[in-house]
């Protein structure tokens, strides 16, 4: 995971959307929900293509991670979570439960093929 302090989350979200990662996900009831189809995904069904960490320039407590996701049924999108003092512990545990084998070595949009 790279420390991304020079850009805002929305810059990368727009870039990934341009690459087809347009699905939005919501964490609810210990699952990641596709907001359009309402399909619920468990950690073993999620593949992390990339992830970027952000720290707020004006507020150090404003910390987040942008996950770029593909699901087992080929849906592609992004999900932004808080970390640090404002983190949702259940959501953080959910992402910890994603198998390490489901994480790509690509960490940058320029590496996507």
C-alpha positions in Angstrom: 0.0 0.0 0.0 1.4 3.4 -1.0 1.1 6.5 1.2 -0.8 8.9 -1.0 -0.5 12.4 0.4 -0.3 14.5 -2.7 -3.8 13.7 -4.2 -7.3 13.6 -2.8 -9.4 10.4 -2.9 -11.7 11.7 -5.5 -8.8 12.1 -8.0 -8.1 8.4 -7.9 -11.8 7.5 -7.8 -12.3 9.4 -11.1 -9.2 7.7 -12.7 -10.4 4.2 -11.7 -14.0 5.0 -12.9 -12.4 5.8 -16.2 -10.9 2.3 -16.2 -14.3 0.7 -15.6 -14.4 0.6 -11.8 -17.8 2.1 -11.6 -19.6 0.0 -9.0 -20.1 1.6 -5.6 -20.1 -0.6 -2.5 -21.5 0.0 1.0 -20.5 -2.0 4.1 -23.6 -3.2 5.9 -24.6 -6.2 8.0 -21.0 -7.5 7.9 -21.0 -7.7 4.0 -19.9 -5.5 1.2 -23.1 -4.5 -0.7 -23.2 -3.5 -4.4 -25.4 -0.4 -4.2 -27.0 -1.0 -7.6 -27.7 -4.8 -7.6 -27.9 -5.1 -3.8 -25.7 -8.3 -4.0 -23.9 -8.9 -0.7 -20.2 -10.1 -0.9 -18.2 -11.9 1.7 -14.4 -11.4 2.1 -13.5 -14.5 0.0 -15.5 -13.1 -2.9 -13.6 -9.8 -3.1 -10.3 -9.2 -4.9 -8.3 -6.1 -4.2 -6.8 -4.7 -7.3 -5.2 -1.7 -5.6 -5.4 0.3 -2.4 -4.3 3.8 -1.6 -4.0 5.4 1.9 -4.7 9.1 2.5 -4.0 11.3 5.4 -5.8 14.7 5.7 -3.5 17.6 5.1 -5.4 19.9 7.5 -6.6 17.3 9.9 -4.3 14.3 10.7 -7.3 12.4 12.1 -8.9 12.5 8.6 -7.5 9.2 7.4 -8.9 6.8 4.8 -8.1 3.9 2.5 -9.5 3.7 -1.1 -9.9 0.1 -2.1 -10.2 -0.8 -5.8 -12.3 -4.0 -6.0 -13.3 -6.7 -8.3 -15.7 -9.4 -7.2 -16.0 -13.1 -8.0 -18.8 -12.3 -10.4 -16.7 -9.7 -12.3 -18.2 -6.5 -10.8 -15.6 -3.7 -10.6 -15.7 -0.7 -8.3 -14.3 1.3 -5.4 -14.9 1.5 -1.7 -13.5 4.2 0.7 -13.1 3.4 4.4 -11.8 5.4 7.4 -8.9 4.2 9.5 -7.3 5.3 12.6 -9.3 6.8 15.5 -12.4 7.2 13.3 -12.4 3.7 11.8 -15.4 1.4 11.9 -13.9 -1.6 13.6 -16.3 -4.1 12.0 -15.6 -2.8 8.6 -11.8 -2.9 9.3 -12.1 -6.5 10.4 -14.1 -7.4 7.3 -11.2 -6.1 5.1 -8.6 -7.9 7.2 -10.6 -11.1 6.5 -10.1 -10.8 2.7 -7.6 -13.5 1.9 -4.1 -12.3 1.2 -4.2 -14.3 -2.0 -7.0 -12.0 -3.2 -4.7 -8.9 -3.1 -3.0 -7.9 -6.4 0.6 -6.9 -6.5 -0.5 -3.9 -8.7 -0.8 -0.8 -6.5 -1.1 1.9 -9.1 -3.6 2.7 -11.8 -0.7 3.0 -14.3 0.0 -0.7 -13.7 -3.5 -1.9 -14.7 -3.7 -3.7 -18.0 
